[in-house]
Amino acid sequence: MQFIQQLINGVHVGSIYALIALGYTMVYGIVKLINFAHGEIMMLGAYVGFFAIGLWGLPFPLALLVAMVFSALLGVVIERIAYKPLRNAPRISALITAIGMSLLLQNIALVLFGPDPQKMPAVISKEAIHLGGVQISYLTIVTLVLAVGFMILLELFIKRTKTGKAMRAVSQDKAASTLMGIDVNRIISVTFAIGSALGALGGVLYAVAYPQIEPYMGIMPGLKAFVAAVLGGIGSIPGAMLGGFILGIMESLTKGYISSQWSDAVVFGVLILVLLIKPSGLLGKNTREKV
Amino acid sequence: MKKTALVLVLSIVLLAFSGCGGAAEESTTIKIGTIAPTTGQVAVYGQAVDQAVRLAVKNMNAAGGLLEKEIELIGYDNKGDITESVNAFNRLVDNDGIDVFIGAVISSTTLTIAPLAVESGIPMISATATNLEITPVGDNIFRACFIDPYQGVVMAQFAAEELKAKRVGILFNTADDYSTGLADSFKAEFEAAGGTITNFEGYTGGSDKDFKSILTKVKAEAPDVLFLPDYYNTVSLLAEQAKELGIEATLIGGDGWDGVLGVTDEAVEGAYYASHFAKDDPAENVQKFIAEFEAETGETPNSFSALGYDAAMIMMEAVQTAGSTDSAAVVEALKGTDYEGITGHIQFDADGNPVKSISIILVKDGVDTLYGKFDAK
């Protein structure tokens, strides 16, 4: 019984990791950039969600929408200002820019909102449903439904729509896509918008589950989501989802059965092992660099 | 007969002269030095203590000062920094010529000042430094706050005797001395009393926000009481997730909980925690202090202010009792302290740590209420 409970705990936090991991993996798939500012986009999304609920008194679904739209725009703006001019520069320059952007956003949040944690109002009931000794809170259910729902939507969008098809084309070959009449700049913007919106969704759900919003809240979940994306195979969308869930469950079981202090060590240890055995990640394609 | 009369007359004359002579030599004020971090990272604590010390001195001066002299308070800001503390203390002793010292506020800076105070022989009392190593540094060093192990012991006895708990779970922050200290002393005391510790789980505070996995382990053991010795931000996360998992154990905690109602509500309803003082304590001196503090600063006093006030009062009473500012006499008077303070009735043990009651706060209908005062047995 305790094992099932630990699985549920893991799936809850794992679904949030998966949502954030999607942003990393989509951006990487398109522009081959690890967007280290993604954790901060998630943090700012959580702040916007907090203001929408706590200050403007919006209902939860509307607040979620506001946060996602805000983050989508923020993601697009960041890409235009900071990454686009470096698109043809060495990849390391863009990476350093991303780290700089991450610190910049953290410090802006620190100046604007102060270092004290803000308390997210309890918008979703944490009352538990009892199922034969196992507790599932409404919050866990809502989180799971939203996370899986948006993942299915994303999958449909990429497989069934013209823009989705264009995204896949750009990720394969940018030059050839341009020749086929695809507006690569627009596709990159769309990718950043979707990834950032999903990050904001993850951020708001994270803030509801652990109701303390502060400027550094994006660091750990961002890092873990990045690990999830690499674990699943960076660039692979199903891989990011799988990686997120695996990471969450692994963390929960380590805390539950070994020790809370070991959880990060075990999680990152497994990452190293997976990458030693399968360097491209669990679902990553084994591509050779063409010279 | 004649002889006796002569002796009497002589002694009266001598007394009169010695009185005059003494007054002419000593300075006209009593100088109290204080160091607090009124700016910087820990300014919140420093300001709370500093304001209260100033209030205590102001009250004492209004009541006629000490030994019929005015009290002069000389305060410096150390920004919570060790080097600044050393400089400030040296300045207080060498340039300002202080008689007694009140400070510092946080443990690290207080620990740095303590050996200097021993060297110069200045009687010293800290309001809030909890580190164990501080008072054993010297005979002339005291503190007004209870120390961490004492708190753990009282909470263990409270759980066993008042809450009739047989089984207690403990979750603590392995990255924090305060949290592990309370957890260890609680565990030792509760087990000595014949109770069972069902869970003794460490977590990494700060970065970790998901405690549901370890709380699931706690739930499986179904303890009567769950002891959470951490600061209020983490406590609120723990309490809310415990509630989410349907844990029904009574939650208890230490003085780090002070302020928990600012960040959570229902999750800590019915919880108990140790505190230095209670704002709703009906005692006359407590209410008088709260009213005066609010009038003076416009803010509600917290535990830090209450301890600051008590530290200053204890030191000033000791000077009064000693009848002089002679260090040895003041230290002797401090050792014999028997003072009814805002934070309880205070006496000192051989190490200069206070022996006093702990106020247990019960969170009832979303408000901190005084449940009772308890002493270690």
Interface residues (C-beta under 8 A of the other chain):
Chain A: M1 Q2 Q5 Q6 N9 G10 H12 V13 P117 K119 K126 A128 H130 Q135 S137 L139 A209 Y210 P211 Q212 I219 M220 E251 S252 L253 T254 K255 G256 S259 S260 Q261 S263 D264
Chain B: T174 E201 G202 Y203 T204 S207 D208 K209 D210 F211 K212 S213 I214 T216 K217 K219 A220 N233 S236 L237 E240 K243 E244 L245 G246 V263 T264
